[in-house]
Amino acid sequence: MQKIKLIEKIEGEAKLHLEYENNRINFAQIEFFSSRNIERILEGKPALDALVINPRVCGICGHAHLIATVKALENCYDNLEISKKAEIIRELTLNLELIQNHFKWLYLTITPFFGYKQNILQAMTPVQLANKAIALLAGQYPHNSYAIVGGVVCEPTFIELAKFKTLLEELINFFEKEIVQENIQDLISCQNSNRLFTTSGLLVSIIQAIKNKELLDIGKSYDRFIVFGKNSYFKRGKSIKTRVSNNIDEKYITEIENQNSLAKNVLYKEKYYEVGPLSRAMLKKTPLIKDMHRRYSDALISRIVARVCEIPQLLHHSLELLKEIDLNEPSYISPASSIEKLTATGISSIEAARGSLIHTVELKNGIIQNYSIITPTQWNLSNGSKSYPAIAQKALIGLKDEEIAELVFKSFDVCSVCTTH
């Protein structure tokens, strides 16, 4: 038996072509059927145009595309100096985009499966706090273009940094009151995931519901994780179950056209890997998530807890980063040569909310010849074959309830808009 299920209430739309055997899913084709053609739009444009075009790839993670773009352009240079101040500011604003993405995903995508309506007003409280923090340093949000080759265009004052710190603290208070009624320091250092079953808050209610519905073991895939982005918090590498290797290289990534979908498949050394908060936690060996994985492997519950618990980790780290900003340092250092004269190739890998985002640009005399964007959704929602299903496809096999299948699918936070570029 075959059934087509249209997946809505995501960024864009997708179709699941479900195949059943003995009333259980034995295969699922994933179809993305719209295309933005951003890569083609960029061809022939001056290099710096990408800083304005690429933040509009997606209305959800546009800032991640800006940072990936500017780093790809900067990597076209042999020697380019960036001040520590500029690097920290970029990392802070990207952290806040990840945080607000995680909140929106939790409230608008996940909670409706557990008896909660889409609580837009509740979701907007932390989102607005995060957006205000981003705007203090980066200007309008979304679709800002404050990061430029050589640094950033903002010159924050002590007062603006103090306001930024206050907004971080308000976000921490919101998380501790609404999501997990626990001091975030205790949550970050917690090594026993069973503790989450004994406290209270929205996440705890969801965890308890997953347990009560006997869903603790669903949604498992290959237990393979990869992280390409690296900064002062995230670690780069791959993990097969708990075996970690930091030796990875973008040259082993392959992007393959898909006859059944406009999104290309993405593999690393011919294997499918999961990206995102669970992957990042496995690479960092985050104590709470490490114990969650020990109990439940790469199941749905591990994926949900890893993403929600990345919020307090990033908030705490951002508070520490804020202390390191030296306002006397320059925000921008002019490159030694103009990008209009460059003939080179640059590649960047950063961590967006959903996982690793990779941009590659080829320039000839400062004009874009080719531009490639590999998004997190491509990693997690590639469309493999029956003999070799991709990450989300593997996680769906064996499920019989369509609503639960949709929950597992959406746990990867589907974005068909920035996937089909």
C-alpha positions as CSV (number, residue, x, y, z in Angstrom):
1,M,0.0,0.0,0.0
2,Q,1.2,3.5,-0.8
3,K,0.1,6.8,0.6
4,I,1.2,10.4,-0.1
5,K,1.2,12.7,3.0
6,L,1.7,16.5,2.5
7,I,3.8,17.9,5.3
8,E,2.8,21.5,6.2
9,K,3.5,23.8,9.1
10,I,7.2,23.7,8.2
11,E,9.3,26.2,6.3
12,G,7.8,25.5,2.9
13,E,6.1,22.2,2.1
14,A,7.2,18.6,1.6
15,K,5.6,15.3,0.5
16,L,6.1,11.9,2.1
17,H,5.4,9.0,-0.2
18,L,4.8,6.3,2.4
19,E,5.0,2.6,1.5
20,Y,3.5,0.1,3.9
21,E,4.0,-3.6,4.5
22,N,2.0,-5.4,7.2
23,N,0.6,-2.0,8.2
24,R,4.0,-0.6,9.0
25,I,6.2,1.9,7.0
26,N,8.9,0.0,5.1
27,F,10.0,3.0,3.0
28,A,9.3,6.7,2.6
29,Q,10.2,8.8,-0.4
30,I,10.9,12.5,0.6
31,E,9.9,15.0,-2.0
32,F,10.7,18.7,-2.0
33,F,8.9,20.3,-5.0
34,S,9.9,24.0,-5.1
35,S,13.1,25.7,-5.9
36,R,14.5,29.1,-5.1
37,N,17.5,28.8,-7.6
38,I,19.7,31.1,-5.4
39,E,22.9,29.4,-6.6
40,R,22.0,30.2,-10.2
41,I,21.0,33.8,-9.3
42,L,24.4,34.4,-7.8
43,E,26.3,33.4,-11.0
44,G,27.8,36.4,-12.7
45,K,27.2,38.7,-9.7
46,P,30.0,40.7,-8.0
47,A,31.3,38.8,-5.0
48,L,29.9,41.2,-2.4
49,D,26.4,40.9,-3.8
50,A,26.2,37.5,-2.1
51,L,26.2,39.3,1.3
52,V,22.9,40.8,0.5
53,I,21.3,37.9,-1.5
54,N,22.2,35.0,0.7
55,P,20.6,36.1,3.9
56,R,17.4,35.9,1.9
57,V,17.8,32.2,1.2
58,C,15.7,31.5,4.3
59,G,13.6,33.7,6.6
60,I,14.4,31.4,9.5
61,C,18.1,31.0,9.4
62,G,19.1,33.9,7.2
63,H,21.8,35.1,9.6
64,A,23.5,31.7,9.4
65,H,23.7,32.1,5.6
66,L,25.2,35.6,6.1
67,I,28.0,34.3,8.3
68,A,28.6,31.4,6.0
69,T,28.8,33.7,3.1
70,V,31.2,36.2,4.6
71,K,33.5,33.4,5.8
72,A,33.5,31.8,2.4
73,L,34.5,35.1,0.8
74,E,37.2,35.7,3.4
75,N,38.6,32.2,2.8
76,C,39.3,33.3,-0.8
77,Y,42.2,35.4,0.6
78,D,45.5,33.8,1.6
79,N,46.0,36.1,4.5
80,L,43.1,38.1,6.0
81,E,43.1,39.5,9.5
82,I,39.9,39.5,11.6
83,S,39.8,41.0,15.1
84,K,38.8,38.9,18.0
85,K,36.1,41.5,18.7
86,A,34.5,41.0,15.3
87,E,34.7,37.2,15.6
88,I,33.0,37.3,19.0
89,I,30.2,39.6,17.8
90,R,29.5,37.3,14.8
91,E,29.4,34.3,17.1
92,L,27.1,36.0,19.6
93,T,24.6,37.0,16.9
94,L,24.6,33.6,15.4
95,N,24.1,32.0,18.8
96,L,21.0,34.1,19.3
97,E,19.6,33.0,16.0
98,L,20.1,29.4,17.0
99,I,18.4,30.0,20.3
100,Q,15.4,31.7,18.9
101,N,15.1,28.9,16.2
102,H,15.1,26.3,19.0
103,F,12.3,28.0,20.9
104,K,10.2,28.4,17.7
105,W,10.7,24.7,16.8
106,L,9.7,23.6,20.3
107,Y,6.6,25.7,20.6
108,L,5.3,25.7,17.0
109,T,6.4,22.3,15.7
110,I,6.8,19.9,18.5
111,T,4.3,20.8,21.3
112,P,1.2,20.4,19.1
113,F,1.9,16.6,18.9
114,F,1.6,16.4,22.7
115,G,-1.8,18.1,23.2
116,Y,-0.6,21.8,23.1
117,K,-1.9,24.2,20.5
118,Q,0.6,26.2,18.5
119,N,1.3,28.8,21.2
120,I,2.5,31.7,19.0
121,L,2.3,34.3,21.8
122,Q,4.3,32.1,24.2
123,A,6.9,31.3,21.5
124,M,7.2,35.0,20.6
125,T,8.4,36.0,24.1
126,P,11.9,34.4,23.8
127,V,12.0,35.0,20.1
128,Q,11.5,38.7,20.5
129,L,14.2,38.8,23.3
130,A,16.7,37.0,21.0
131,N,15.8,39.2,18.0
132,K,16.3,42.4,20.1
133,A,19.7,41.1,21.2
134,I,20.7,40.4,17.6
135,A,19.5,43.8,16.5
136,L,21.7,45.6,19.1
137,L,24.8,44.4,17.3
138,A,23.6,43.5,13.8
139,G,20.8,46.0,13.0
140,Q,17.5,44.8,11.5
141,Y,16.6,41.2,11.9
142,P,16.0,39.0,9.9
143,H,18.0,39.6,6.7
144,N,20.8,41.7,8.1
145,S,24.0,42.2,6.2
146,Y,26.3,43.7,8.9
147,A,29.1,41.1,8.5
148,I,31.4,42.2,5.7
149,V,34.8,40.9,4.5
150,G,37.2,42.0,7.1
151,G,34.9,42.1,10.1
152,V,31.6,43.8,11.0
153,V,30.2,47.3,10.5
154,C,28.9,47.8,14.1
155,E,30.7,49.7,16.8
156,P,28.9,48.6,20.0
157,T,29.1,50.7,23.1
158,F,29.3,49.6,26.7
159,I,25.6,50.5,27.1
160,E,24.7,48.2,24.2
161,L,26.7,45.3,25.6
162,A,25.0,45.9,29.0
163,K,21.6,45.7,27.2
164,F,22.7,42.6,25.4
165,K,23.6,41.0,28.7
166,T,20.2,41.9,30.2
167,L,18.4,40.2,27.3
168,L,20.5,37.1,27.7
169,E,19.6,37.0,31.4
170,E,15.9,37.5,30.5
171,L,16.1,34.5,28.2
172,I,17.7,32.4,30.9
173,N,14.9,33.4,33.3
174,F,12.3,32.4,30.7
175,F,13.9,29.0,30.1
176,E,14.2,28.3,33.8
177,K,10.6,29.3,34.4
178,E,8.9,27.7,31.4
179,I,11.0,25.0,29.8
180,V,12.8,23.2,32.6
181,Q,12.3,24.5,36.1
182,E,15.9,24.0,36.9
183,N,18.9,26.3,37.3
184,I,20.7,26.3,33.9
185,Q,24.1,25.7,35.5
186,D,22.7,22.5,37.2
187,L,21.2,21.4,33.9
188,I,24.4,22.0,31.9
189,S,26.4,20.0,34.4
190,C,23.7,17.3,34.9
191,Q,25.0,13.8,34.1
192,N,21.9,11.7,34.7
193,S,19.1,12.2,32.2
194,N,16.6,10.5,34.5
195,R,16.6,13.7,36.4
196,L,14.5,15.2,33.6
197,F,11.7,12.9,34.6
198,T,11.6,14.3,38.1
199,T,11.5,18.1,37.6
200,S,8.8,20.2,35.8
201,G,8.3,22.5,32.9
202,L,7.3,22.2,29.2
203,L,10.2,19.9,28.2
204,V,9.6,17.7,31.1
205,S,5.9,17.4,30.2
206,I,6.9,16.3,26.6
207,I,9.4,13.8,27.9
208,Q,6.8,12.3,30.2
209,A,4.3,12.1,27.4
210,I,6.9,10.3,25.2
211,K,7.3,7.8,28.0
212,N,3.6,7.4,28.6
213,K,2.9,6.9,24.9
214,E,5.7,4.3,24.8
215,L,7.7,6.3,22.2
216,L,11.1,6.1,23.9
217,D,12.6,3.9,21.3
218,I,11.2,5.3,18.1
219,G,12.9,7.4,15.4
220,K,16.3,5.7,15.4
221,S,18.5,6.1,12.4
222,Y,22.2,5.1,11.8
223,D,23.6,6.6,15.0
224,R,26.1,8.5,12.8
225,F,26.8,12.2,13.5
226,I,28.9,14.9,11.8
227,V,29.7,18.5,12.6
228,F,31.6,20.7,10.2
229,G,31.2,24.1,11.9
230,K,33.7,25.0,14.5
231,N,33.9,28.0,16.9
232,S,34.7,28.7,20.5
233,Y,31.9,26.4,21.6
234,F,31.2,23.8,18.8
235,K,33.6,21.0,18.0
236,R,34.2,19.7,14.5
237,G,34.3,16.0,13.7
238,K,32.2,12.9,13.3
239,S,30.9,10.3,15.7
240,I,29.8,6.8,14.9
241,K,27.7,5.9,18.0
242,T,30.2,7.1,20.7
243,R,33.4,6.7,18.7
244,V,34.6,10.3,17.9
245,S,37.0,11.3,15.2
246,N,38.0,14.9,14.6
247,N,39.6,14.1,11.2
248,I,37.0,15.2,8.6
249,D,37.4,17.1,5.3
250,E,34.8,18.8,3.1
251,K,36.4,17.3,0.0
252,Y,34.8,14.0,0.9
253,I,31.3,15.5,0.7
254,T,29.3,14.5,-2.3
255,E,26.1,16.2,-3.5
256,I,23.9,14.1,-5.8
257,E,21.0,15.0,-8.0
258,N,17.7,13.3,-7.0
259,Q,15.2,12.3,-9.6
260,N,12.3,12.2,-7.1
261,S,13.0,15.6,-5.4
262,L,14.5,19.0,-6.2
263,A,16.7,18.7,-3.2
264,K,20.1,17.1,-3.7
265,N,21.3,14.2,-1.5
266,V,24.4,14.8,0.6
267,L,26.8,12.1,1.8
268,Y,30.2,12.0,3.5
269,K,32.4,9.3,2.2
270,E,29.4,7.7,0.6
271,K,27.5,7.5,3.9
272,Y,24.6,9.4,5.3
273,Y,25.2,11.4,8.5
274,E,22.9,13.2,10.9
275,V,23.6,16.9,11.6
276,G,22.2,19.2,14.2
277,P,22.0,19.7,18.0
278,L,22.2,15.9,18.8
279,S,25.3,15.6,16.6
280,R,26.9,18.7,18.2
281,A,26.2,17.3,21.7
282,M,27.7,13.9,20.8
283,L,30.9,15.6,19.5
284,K,31.1,17.8,22.6
285,K,30.3,14.9,24.9
286,T,27.7,17.0,26.7
287,P,27.1,15.0,29.9
288,L,23.3,15.1,29.9
289,I,22.9,14.2,26.2
290,K,25.7,11.6,26.5
291,D,23.7,9.8,29.1
292,M,20.4,10.3,27.2
293,H,22.1,8.7,24.2
294,R,23.5,5.8,26.3
295,R,19.9,5.0,27.3
296,Y,18.0,5.7,24.1
297,S,20.6,5.9,21.3
298,D,19.6,8.4,18.5
299,A,15.9,8.1,19.2
300,L,13.3,10.8,18.9
301,I,13.6,11.7,22.6
302,S,17.4,12.2,22.3
303,R,16.9,14.5,19.3
304,I,14.3,16.6,21.1
305,V,16.2,16.9,24.4
306,A,19.5,17.7,22.7
307,R,18.0,20.6,20.8
308,V,16.1,22.1,23.8
309,C,19.1,21.7,26.1
310,E,21.4,23.4,23.6
311,I,19.5,26.6,24.5
312,P,20.9,27.0,28.1
313,Q,24.3,25.9,26.9
314,L,24.5,28.6,24.2
315,L,23.0,31.2,26.6
316,H,25.7,30.5,29.3
317,H,28.4,30.5,26.7
318,S,27.2,33.8,25.2
319,L,27.4,35.4,28.6
320,E,31.0,34.2,28.9
321,L,31.8,35.4,25.4
322,L,30.4,38.8,26.1
323,K,33.0,39.3,28.8
324,E,35.8,38.8,26.3
325,I,34.9,41.7,24.0
326,D,37.5,44.5,24.0
327,L,35.8,47.6,22.7
328,N,39.2,49.1,21.9
329,E,39.8,46.6,19.2
330,P,38.7,47.4,15.6
331,S,35.4,46.0,14.3
332,Y,36.8,46.1,10.8
333,I,40.2,45.6,9.3
334,S,40.5,46.4,5.6
335,P,41.8,43.5,3.4
336,A,45.2,44.0,1.8
337,S,43.7,43.7,-1.6
338,S,40.3,44.4,-3.1
339,I,37.9,41.4,-3.6
340,E,37.1,42.8,-7.0
341,K,40.5,41.5,-8.2
342,L,40.4,38.1,-6.7
343,T,40.4,34.8,-8.6
344,A,40.1,32.1,-6.0
345,T,37.9,29.6,-4.3
346,G,36.6,29.9,-0.7
347,I,34.7,27.4,1.4
348,S,33.1,27.9,4.8
349,S,31.4,25.6,7.3
350,I,29.3,26.9,10.2
351,E,26.6,25.5,12.5
352,A,23.1,26.7,11.8
353,A,20.1,25.8,14.1
354,R,19.4,22.5,12.1
355,G,23.1,21.6,11.7
356,S,26.1,22.1,9.4
357,L,25.7,24.7,6.7
358,I,28.4,24.8,3.9
359,H,29.0,27.5,1.4
360,T,31.5,27.3,-1.5
361,V,32.2,30.2,-3.8
362,E,34.4,30.4,-6.9
363,L,35.5,33.9,-8.0
364,K,37.2,35.1,-11.2
365,N,38.3,38.7,-11.1
366,G,35.8,39.3,-8.2
367,I,32.8,37.8,-10.1
368,I,31.0,34.7,-8.9
369,Q,31.5,31.8,-11.3
370,N,29.9,29.1,-9.2
371,Y,28.2,29.1,-5.8
372,S,27.2,26.0,-3.8
373,I,25.1,25.9,-0.7
374,I,24.7,22.6,1.3
375,T,22.0,23.0,4.0
376,P,21.4,21.0,7.1
377,T,18.0,19.7,5.8
378,Q,19.8,18.1,2.9
379,W,21.9,16.1,5.3
380,N,19.0,14.9,7.4
381,L,16.4,14.6,4.7
382,S,18.2,13.2,1.7
383,N,16.1,10.9,-0.4
384,G,17.9,7.6,-0.4
385,S,16.9,4.2,-1.9
386,K,15.1,1.2,-0.4
387,S,18.4,-0.6,-0.2
388,Y,20.1,2.4,1.4
389,P,17.7,4.9,3.0
390,A,18.9,8.3,4.3
391,I,18.8,9.6,7.8
392,A,15.1,10.6,8.2
393,Q,13.9,7.8,6.0
394,K,15.7,5.2,8.2
395,A,14.1,6.8,11.3
396,L,10.6,6.4,9.8
397,I,10.9,2.7,8.9
398,G,8.8,0.4,11.1
399,L,6.3,3.1,12.3
400,K,2.6,2.5,11.8
401,D,1.0,5.6,13.1
402,E,1.1,8.5,10.6
403,E,0.9,11.2,13.2
404,I,4.0,9.7,15.0
405,A,5.7,9.4,11.6
406,E,5.1,13.1,11.0
407,L,6.5,13.9,14.5
408,V,9.7,12.0,13.8
409,F,10.0,13.7,10.4
410,K,9.5,17.1,12.0
411,S,12.0,16.4,14.7
412,F,14.6,17.1,12.1
413,D,13.0,20.6,11.6
414,V,12.2,20.4,8.0
415,C,13.1,23.5,5.8
416,S,12.2,22.9,2.2
417,V,12.7,26.6,1.3
418,C,16.5,26.8,1.9
419,T,17.0,23.1,1.0
420,T,15.8,23.7,-2.6
421,H,18.0,26.6,-3.6
